[in-house]
Amino acid sequence: MWRTLNVALGGRSYPIVIGRGILEAGDAFAPFLTSKRAVVVTNVTVAPLYLSRLTAALERHGTAVASVVLPDGERYKNWETLQRIFDELVALRAERHTPLVALGGGVIGDMTGFAAACWQRGAPLIQVPTTLLAQVDSSVGGKTAINHPQGKNLIGAFYQPRAVLIDTETLQTLPIRELRAGVAEVIKYGLIRDSAFFEWLEHHIEGLLALEPEVVAEAVERSCRNKAAVVIADETEQGERAILNLGHTFGHAIETATRYETWLHGEAVAVGMMIAAEVSWRLGWLTENDVARLEGLLIRAGLPVRGPQIAVEEMWSLMRGDKKVKEGQLRFVLLKAIGKAVICAEVPQEVVSAAMRHRLG
């Protein structure tokens, strides 16, 4: 049985469908195919695993399928790779109504979404995320972007998909390190707005890592439900949606400092969440036990709780280029309690620096 959620955004509303076997079920895609053609964008890792299955499912419903296969990795999330998508769309004579189908993880979803937002001023987009991180986070909410050498996701657009179709069976082929990285984003939802979910994860983290079907379905659904609620309240991140960035200001700086080569996004975010928790503790909001609970859960998930050796001065320089800077002031997402995130502009620099020194290197 598939689970369905709705992201209620008026005329831009769309479903999130979660279940096993969706990838090969053309009926799941049919309502969102606006043309007799579709272009699937994927990468060299995912294509051998799932491209032929998806192509066959779409072709059974009379859709002609073309594909664009990109290199794999965060370091390819740039203008050059984005241009390859546009070059293929030109060669294929893709039209404004030709849907782009993002088959892959967060990098593929972000780049395909940005390409769809730009192609002839807006082509239909269907997200088919194949990693846990993409399933619970990046495929939902309409954020699309590419990186700049000086910062992550600095160039992009808000562009909602027509649907997010999540086949949880694709996690069976996900390397364990990638799976663990996705768990970081799952834990984030418990921290920012759902303490009961955080407690549930404390009891089910091993089952999630073992890919027990019901545990996976529950974790994905609850994560998506939390994200959808925040997106509905603040689609373009004017206020509340920024809480979804817990740990990301620090994590993005870690990714940028290491040139997107050695740290996965979820790993960097895990360390970023620990830094945010320590700042919150130093401000007197979290207890030592709260910080210990988070650290213990991350360790059980196989995630890092300390980052690479990066100078605090370099971290500050990178963070000041973050998207959450407003009128020159850096805003932090911190925790008043487990399950209650807040956005703070005035945080003593020495408090943040002390937390970073403790968690980096």
Phi, psi and omega in degrees: 000129179274149176256137182232130174244161178237129173267101190275097180233042179063234181291348179254017180294152179203158179269154166246118181250127186237128178174181180261138177087005182296324184303326183260008182257097180303330180300331180291330183270331190311316183296345187248004179270108187267006183207166176278001177235156174212150177242119178265126176253126182214193178228177188291341178276315185281325185307312180296337183273318193227349184297316183294325179295314180294317179301314180298319180296318180289321181293328177298337179257021172080019179258124175282130188243129169245160183224152174237119183249117186256164172294160185256133174136149179301328183292347178264005181275075188213180182300319184299315180289322177301320180298328177297324176296313181296320179300318179292320179296322176295313181298326180277353186055043177296144182256175180298330183265005178282116182289143172259130182248117181270109181248100181159201181271202186296323180296313179296317180298317180294313183290319178295320178298317179294320177298317179297321179297327185267328188296116182047038176065023173133102176253154178299144183232132173237125179265127176234080186285138184245359175246157180297318180301316180291323182294322185263350187222285195291336181282344185252132172112346171086010175279126178229146184187165166235166182268159169244150180306336181263001180179154184272137174057033182281342185238115183182196183206154168276120183209111186280143176283169172281333180194154170241116184246110189251109175263106185291346178293338180295341179291343180296334181259005182280129176302146186301325179296320178293321178299313180300321179299322177293327180298330178302318180289327176297313179300324180306319183295323176295323181290319190277332186202007187213079183297328178296323177293320177301315179295321177300319179295324177299333180266343188235011186298322179293322177295324177295315180293332177277359179059040171296124191308312183290325177293316178299312181301318180293317180295318179293314181297314182293325176295311180297323179296318178295315181294317180301319181298318180291318181296318179300321182286334187204077189299318187253025172057053173273343182202265190302326185301337180299340179296338177295347181267017177308125180081349187280327178299313177290318182296317179297322178296320177297315179299315182294317181297329180262013173060032176058025187250328189245339182245126172289155182305312182295326177295316179294322179293323178301313177295319178300322178293324177294320177297316179298321179294320179294320176300316180298321177293317180295335176275355178088015182267306177272153174270166175300326179294322177300312180297319180294322178298316179295313181300317180296320180292319178296319179296317177297330178279356180078024182257151180287146175244000173227145185261184178287171180280101178232133180297141179301323180298321178293320177301313180299317180300316180291320182293330180290348173265008183289153181294342183273004173288132180229120182052042176081358183250127180281130178254138181248145171262118183234181186238122171282332178194167172294120183100004181216098179266151177224156178255124186236131177263325185253089177241128181305128184300324183293330178292314179295317181298320180297319179295319180294319179298324182289330187256353183248129177086000000 
